[in-house]
Amino acid sequence: MPDSHDTLALPADLGAIPLALQWIEDLAERLGWPPRVTFGLTLSLDEALTNVVTYAFDPPGPGTPAITVSCQADDTRIKIELRDNGRPYDPTAGDPPSLVACLDEAQVGGHGVRLMRHYLDTLDYRHQDGWNCLTLVMTIA
């Protein structure tokens, strides 16, 4: 697979999610990613982007809300960076809620990060120059 670098600008609303998921699936097909990799990255991007469009811009802050997703891929590794200029939030801080035996005991929130950590090799967050930057990395086996 040749090295690839692609970027997608998205609206800061729920319409961003299907656009991003179609974009990542098109990349996966074009670059020949294995189904397991495509599934894990699609699920992780869906979870991260849903959180951004649901919480990062409510209430709206100064400036125009913006979201970008970029992907760098080669034969061994895929790195996706989700950037937004919404309210700072580190989804990697803290531990996800404990697993429970029944739904009645389940807490709301944090389970998407658990799924992301399961599928990804690396999940990192930083806040830089007014932007949230969430990096998702998966190794291609």
The 8 nearest C-alpha neighbors of each residue, nearest first, counted from 0:
[[1, 74, 73, 30, 2, 31, 3, 72],
 [0, 2, 73, 3, 74, 30, 72, 4],
 [3, 1, 73, 72, 0, 4, 74, 71],
 [2, 4, 72, 71, 1, 73, 5, 70],
 [5, 3, 71, 70, 72, 6, 2, 69],
 [4, 6, 70, 69, 3, 71, 7, 68],
 [7, 5, 69, 68, 70, 8, 4, 67],
 [6, 8, 68, 67, 69, 9, 5, 19],
 [9, 7, 67, 66, 68, 6, 10, 65],
 [10, 8, 66, 15, 67, 7, 11, 65],
 [9, 11, 15, 12, 66, 65, 14, 8],
 [12, 10, 52, 64, 65, 66, 9, 15],
 [13, 11, 52, 14, 10, 15, 53, 16],
 [12, 14, 15, 16, 52, 11, 49, 53],
 [15, 13, 12, 16, 17, 18, 10, 11],
 [16, 14, 13, 18, 9, 10, 12, 17],
 [15, 17, 19, 18, 14, 13, 20, 48],
 [18, 16, 20, 19, 15, 21, 14, 13],
 [19, 17, 15, 21, 16, 20, 22, 14],
 [20, 18, 22, 16, 17, 21, 15, 23],
 [19, 21, 17, 23, 22, 18, 24, 16],
 [20, 22, 24, 18, 19, 23, 17, 25],
 [21, 23, 19, 25, 20, 24, 18, 26],
 [24, 22, 26, 20, 25, 21, 27, 19],
 [23, 25, 27, 21, 26, 22, 20, 28],
 [24, 26, 22, 28, 27, 23, 21, 29],
 [27, 25, 23, 29, 24, 28, 30, 22],
 [28, 26, 24, 32, 30, 25, 29, 31],
 [27, 29, 31, 25, 26, 30, 24, 32],
 [28, 30, 26, 27, 31, 25, 32, 24],
 [31, 29, 27, 28, 32, 26, 0, 1],
 [32, 30, 28, 27, 29, 33, 0, 26],
 [31, 33, 27, 30, 37, 36, 34, 28],
 [32, 34, 36, 35, 37, 31, 139, 27],
 [33, 35, 37, 36, 38, 32, 27, 39],
 [36, 34, 38, 37, 33, 39, 32, 40],
 [37, 35, 39, 33, 34, 38, 40, 32],
 [36, 38, 34, 40, 35, 39, 41, 27],
 [37, 39, 35, 41, 36, 40, 34, 42],
 [40, 38, 118, 36, 42, 41, 37, 43],
 [39, 41, 43, 37, 42, 38, 44, 36],
 [42, 40, 38, 44, 43, 39, 37, 45],
 [41, 43, 45, 39, 40, 44, 38, 46],
 [44, 42, 40, 115, 46, 45, 41, 39],
 [43, 45, 47, 41, 46, 42, 48, 40],
 [46, 44, 42, 48, 43, 47, 49, 41],
 [45, 47, 43, 49, 44, 48, 111, 42],
 [48, 46, 44, 50, 49, 45, 43, 51],
 [47, 49, 51, 50, 45, 46, 44, 52],
 [50, 48, 46, 52, 51, 47, 45, 53],
 [49, 51, 53, 47, 48, 52, 54, 46],
 [52, 50, 55, 48, 49, 53, 54, 47],
 [53, 51, 12, 49, 11, 50, 54, 13],
 [52, 54, 50, 51, 49, 55, 56, 57],
 [53, 55, 51, 57, 56, 50, 52, 86],
 [56, 54, 85, 86, 51, 57, 52, 53],
 [55, 57, 59, 85, 58, 54, 86, 60],
 [58, 56, 59, 54, 55, 53, 60, 86],
 [57, 59, 56, 60, 55, 54, 86, 85],
 [60, 58, 56, 57, 61, 64, 85, 55],
 [61, 59, 58, 62, 56, 85, 86, 57],
 [60, 62, 63, 59, 64, 85, 84, 56],
 [63, 61, 64, 60, 59, 84, 65, 85],
 [62, 64, 65, 61, 60, 84, 59, 11],
 [65, 63, 11, 84, 62, 85, 56, 66],
 [64, 66, 83, 84, 11, 63, 10, 67],
 [67, 65, 83, 9, 82, 8, 11, 10],
 [68, 66, 8, 82, 7, 9, 81, 83],
 [69, 67, 81, 7, 80, 6, 82, 8],
 [70, 68, 6, 80, 79, 5, 7, 67],
 [69, 71, 79, 5, 4, 78, 6, 72],
 [72, 70, 4, 78, 3, 77, 79, 5],
 [73, 71, 77, 3, 2, 76, 78, 70],
 [72, 74, 2, 75, 76, 1, 0, 3],
 [75, 73, 0, 76, 72, 139, 1, 2],
 [76, 74, 139, 73, 138, 140, 77, 72],
 [75, 77, 138, 139, 73, 72, 137, 74],
 [78, 76, 72, 137, 136, 71, 138, 79],
 [79, 77, 136, 71, 70, 135, 72, 76],
 [80, 78, 70, 135, 69, 134, 136, 71],
 [79, 81, 134, 69, 68, 133, 135, 82],
 [80, 82, 68, 133, 132, 67, 134, 79],
 [83, 81, 132, 67, 131, 66, 130, 80],
 [84, 82, 66, 131, 130, 85, 65, 67],
 [83, 85, 130, 65, 129, 131, 64, 86],
 [86, 84, 55, 56, 83, 87, 64, 131],
 [85, 87, 55, 88, 56, 84, 60, 131],
 [88, 86, 131, 85, 126, 89, 55, 130],
 [87, 89, 90, 86, 131, 55, 126, 85],
 [88, 90, 91, 92, 124, 87, 125, 131],
 [91, 89, 92, 88, 112, 124, 93, 109],
 [90, 92, 89, 93, 124, 123, 112, 122],
 [93, 91, 90, 89, 94, 124, 88, 95],
 [92, 94, 91, 95, 90, 89, 96, 109],
 [93, 95, 96, 92, 91, 109, 97, 113],
 [94, 96, 109, 113, 110, 97, 93, 112],
 [97, 95, 109, 94, 98, 106, 110, 108],
 [98, 96, 99, 95, 105, 94, 106, 110],
 [97, 99, 96, 100, 105, 95, 110, 101],
 [100, 98, 101, 105, 104, 97, 102, 103],
 [99, 101, 98, 102, 104, 105, 103, 97],
 [102, 100, 103, 99, 104, 105, 98, 106],
 [101, 103, 105, 104, 100, 99, 106, 98],
 [102, 104, 101, 105, 106, 100, 99, 107],
 [103, 105, 102, 101, 99, 106, 100, 98],
 [106, 104, 102, 103, 99, 107, 101, 98],
 [107, 105, 108, 104, 96, 109, 97, 102],
 [106, 108, 105, 109, 110, 96, 104, 111],
 [109, 107, 110, 106, 111, 96, 95, 112],
 [108, 110, 95, 112, 111, 96, 113, 107],
 [109, 111, 113, 112, 108, 95, 114, 96],
 [112, 110, 114, 113, 109, 46, 115, 108],
 [111, 113, 115, 114, 110, 109, 116, 95],
 [112, 114, 110, 116, 111, 115, 95, 117],
 [115, 113, 117, 111, 112, 116, 110, 118],
 [114, 116, 112, 43, 117, 118, 113, 119],
 [117, 115, 113, 119, 114, 118, 112, 122],
 [116, 118, 114, 115, 119, 113, 120, 112],
 [119, 117, 39, 115, 116, 114, 120, 40],
 [120, 118, 137, 116, 121, 115, 136, 117],
 [119, 121, 137, 136, 138, 118, 122, 116],
 [120, 122, 136, 119, 135, 123, 137, 116],
 [121, 123, 135, 134, 136, 119, 116, 120],
 [124, 122, 134, 133, 121, 135, 91, 125],
 [125, 123, 133, 132, 89, 134, 91, 126],
 [124, 126, 132, 131, 127, 133, 123, 89],
 [127, 125, 131, 130, 132, 129, 87, 128],
 [126, 128, 130, 129, 125, 131, 132, 87],
 [127, 129, 130, 126, 131, 84, 125, 132],
 [128, 130, 127, 84, 126, 131, 87, 85],
 [131, 129, 84, 127, 83, 126, 128, 132],
 [130, 132, 126, 83, 82, 87, 84, 125],
 [133, 131, 82, 125, 124, 81, 126, 130],
 [134, 132, 124, 81, 80, 123, 82, 131],
 [133, 135, 80, 123, 122, 79, 124, 132],
 [136, 134, 122, 79, 78, 121, 80, 119],
 [137, 135, 78, 121, 120, 77, 119, 79],
 [138, 136, 120, 119, 77, 76, 139, 78],
 [137, 139, 76, 75, 140, 77, 120, 136],
 [138, 140, 75, 76, 137, 36, 74, 77],
 [139, 138, 75, 33, 36, 76, 137, 74]]
